[in-house]
Amino acid sequence: MSFYFLQGIKDMSQKLQNVRVRSAPSPTGDPHVGTAYVSLFNYAFAKNAGGTFILRIEDTDRSRSSKESEEAIMRSLRWLGLEWDEGPDKEGDPGPYRQSERFGIYSKYGQKLLENGSAYRCFCTSERLAALRKTQQAQKRPTGYDGLCRALGEDEIEQKMAQNEPYTIRLKVPAEGETSYEDYIRGTITFRNPEIDDQVLLKSDGFPTYHLANVVDDHLMEISHVIRAEEWITSTPKHVLLYNAFGWEQPAFIHLPLLRNKDKSKISKRKNPVSLDWYREKGYLKEALLNFLALMGWSIGAEREKFTLQEMVTHFSWERAKKSGPVFDLQKLDWLNGEYIRAMSPDELLDRIVEEGYTDYTDVPRRKLLSIMELVQDRMKTLSEFDESIGFFFAREPYDAETLIPKKKDASFTAEVLEALKDTLEGVEDWTTESLEQALQAFCEEGGWKRRDVYMPLRVAITCRRVSTPLFETMEILGKKECLVRFQEAVEKCENKG
């Protein structure tokens, strides 16, 4: 373990007296799984340290931000159990918690940077900036502002302002030297100042960019630890320079590994579902989704993969955080969700399915639904699969005669099997799983039939599917009368096919 990491842990321990962290999503679309991922780590760390978890809405993008998106974010985080201590609906002293309600604050601090020489006015037009970028790209040079307006004298600035020329306010990055900061997962991270762009802080319309608003809000809200995704690593030196320019103490910086697709690219909706609404609608348990997201960037130890949110809070330590980019593997989430489903009692699972609206069969007697649940629970990966798995119990589903025919057999053979089986089924008096299994076994042995040639067409006849719940248990639940009606329909399908 590196000296820098140990030093970082030591420094962090000094900050744990008053832990304040925040999740700061932008309300520009569906609630993103990445928002839940970052929020989870902020929440777990804060609760482990007895600190405060804040939700801040960063809605400075006027064209894309919406109230509907903000509400969806809050609804999704609450569904997951990541309740915040301060936020838009839980005002505290450093509020308000929407950046759109804090614009006057940013203007004041932008002016302070101009006054102390840490920022400057830039009068470059969008056309000039576009041309500059195009030239840099053509010459295969790094893109960024060339600092033209840094050299403007006071007289030139006053003249342009007198003519009402629009301007932005840019950060004046030192032309030489380096900017470093400690990341408590990754150690010391250093950037050469000439490689850091003179970032726009306030736009020409007075609206702040992410960088200024983020730093000002984190300071005023007394954020002790900035926990966010690693995509912000390259932005952090700009934030460090801003803290220095204001003369403020920096928070601790912690950058989580990005969620990635299988090809190691950043997770995106083109290759993976990213909306939290999608995961809820598909029937993923919030416990499983949180567990899965935790595994993306952290380990509870002892090779355990299944643990609760409370266990994560109890055992939380940054020493167990991961550096490498985790692969967002839906197959693993399916497996983990299935593990949670199988760990529930049938009663508990049915309650969750009913409460969260995953079944249309609420008018069916609970006792019958529980009997069916015992047949499907071990096969379910998501809550939404319950209704998908049991529809044939309540209505006969359409199927072709071809579905009845076993491999390498024909319709006449299948009709012969079913016709021979008819008397056996009608003769079963005690319509139970055990009696049915014994009767079918005797039928195969006495008639010299292969089980696969009998059971497969019978399964389709009863369930209308080649893959279904256990055959004899299903027949017991359906009852003799319904099974015989379905069986006769199958016989007629085969006869007509032949």
CORNORFEN-V869565 format. One record per pair of residues at least 24 apart in sequence whose ideal C-beta (glycine too) atoms are under 6 Angstrom apart, sorted by sequence separation. I is the first residue (numbers start at 1). J is the second residue. D is the distance in Angstrom with one decimal. If there is no record, write none. Layout:
BEGIN
i:j:d
I:J:D
I:J:D
END
This chain:
BEGIN
i:j:d
215:239:5.1
346:370:5.3
462:486:5.5
21:46:5.0
173:198:5.4
226:251:4.9
230:255:4.3
297:322:5.3
358:383:4.4
461:486:5.7
123:149:5.8
225:251:5.7
358:384:5.4
461:487:5.1
19:46:5.6
122:149:4.2
171:198:5.7
211:238:5.4
215:242:4.5
224:251:5.6
225:252:4.4
226:253:5.3
227:254:4.6
229:256:5.4
230:257:5.8
346:373:4.4
359:386:5.8
170:198:4.5
171:199:4.9
223:251:5.2
230:258:5.4
346:374:5.7
358:386:5.9
359:387:5.3
55:84:3.9
219:248:5.1
229:258:5.6
461:490:3.4
19:49:4.1
27:57:5.9
120:150:5.6
170:200:5.6
171:201:5.6
296:326:4.0
353:383:5.3
20:51:6.0
53:84:5.2
57:88:5.8
19:51:2.7
20:52:4.7
21:53:6.0
22:54:4.0
23:55:5.7
24:56:4.5
26:58:5.0
27:59:5.4
53:85:5.3
54:86:4.6
55:87:3.5
168:200:4.8
169:201:5.0
16:49:5.1
28:61:5.8
52:85:4.7
169:202:4.2
306:339:5.9
353:386:5.3
22:56:5.1
24:58:4.9
168:203:5.7
437:472:4.9
28:64:4.0
121:157:5.9
168:204:5.4
436:472:4.5
28:65:5.7
123:160:5.2
259:296:5.9
417:454:5.9
27:65:5.0
39:77:5.9
166:204:4.0
43:82:4.8
59:98:5.8
60:99:5.2
199:238:5.2
341:380:5.2
433:472:4.5
436:475:5.6
29:69:5.9
59:99:5.7
257:297:5.4
433:473:5.1
31:72:4.9
56:97:5.0
57:98:4.6
58:99:5.2
59:100:4.7
196:237:5.5
256:297:4.9
292:333:4.8
27:69:3.7
31:73:4.6
123:165:5.2
27:70:3.9
39:82:5.0
338:381:4.6
414:457:5.2
433:476:4.9
36:80:5.9
123:167:4.8
292:336:5.4
337:381:5.7
432:476:5.6
31:76:4.0
122:167:5.9
337:382:5.9
27:73:6.0
121:167:4.4
122:168:4.9
191:237:4.4
334:381:4.5
406:453:4.9
25:73:5.3
122:170:4.8
288:336:5.0
288:337:4.1
431:480:4.3
119:169:5.2
120:170:5.9
406:456:5.0
147:198:6.0
119:171:5.6
120:172:5.5
145:197:5.8
285:337:5.8
288:340:4.5
119:172:5.6
144:197:4.0
145:198:4.8
284:337:5.3
287:340:5.6
404:457:4.6
118:172:5.7
181:236:5.8
285:340:5.0
272:328:5.5
404:460:4.9
403:460:5.2
179:237:4.1
110:169:5.0
181:240:5.0
179:240:5.5
267:328:5.0
257:322:5.7
260:325:4.5
262:327:5.7
399:464:4.9
257:324:5.9
258:325:5.1
260:327:5.6
397:464:3.9
184:252:5.9
257:325:4.8
396:464:6.0
185:254:5.9
257:326:5.9
259:328:4.8
183:253:5.3
184:254:5.1
392:463:4.9
181:253:5.6
183:255:5.6
392:464:5.1
418:491:4.8
283:358:5.5
415:494:3.8
414:494:5.0
415:495:5.3
411:494:5.3
415:498:5.6
404:490:5.8
411:497:3.9
412:498:4.6
411:498:4.3
404:494:5.9
110:201:5.7
110:202:4.3
401:493:4.2
376:469:5.9
401:494:5.9
375:469:4.0
375:470:5.9
401:497:3.8
284:382:5.8
375:473:5.5
107:206:6.0
283:382:3.6
282:382:5.4
283:383:3.2
283:384:3.4
106:208:3.9
282:384:5.5
106:212:5.8
371:477:5.4
106:213:5.6
109:216:5.1
106:216:6.0
99:213:5.3
94:220:5.4
94:221:4.2
118:245:3.5
113:245:5.8
184:318:5.4
185:321:5.0
185:323:5.9
60:207:6.0
60:213:5.9
12:184:5.7
8:182:5.0
8:184:4.3
5:187:5.5
4:187:4.0
4:188:5.0
2:187:5.5
42:227:5.0
41:227:5.5
38:228:5.9
38:229:6.0
76:276:4.1
22:223:5.6
20:222:5.3
20:223:5.4
20:224:5.0
21:225:5.2
19:224:5.3
21:227:5.7
80:286:4.9
79:286:5.9
15:224:5.0
80:290:5.9
41:256:5.9
34:259:5.9
15:252:5.8
12:252:5.5
36:276:5.8
33:274:5.1
32:274:5.4
33:276:5.8
30:275:3.8
31:276:4.3
30:277:5.7
40:293:5.4
37:293:4.7
48:313:5.3
47:313:4.5
44:312:5.0
48:316:4.0
44:313:5.1
45:316:5.9
44:316:4.8
END
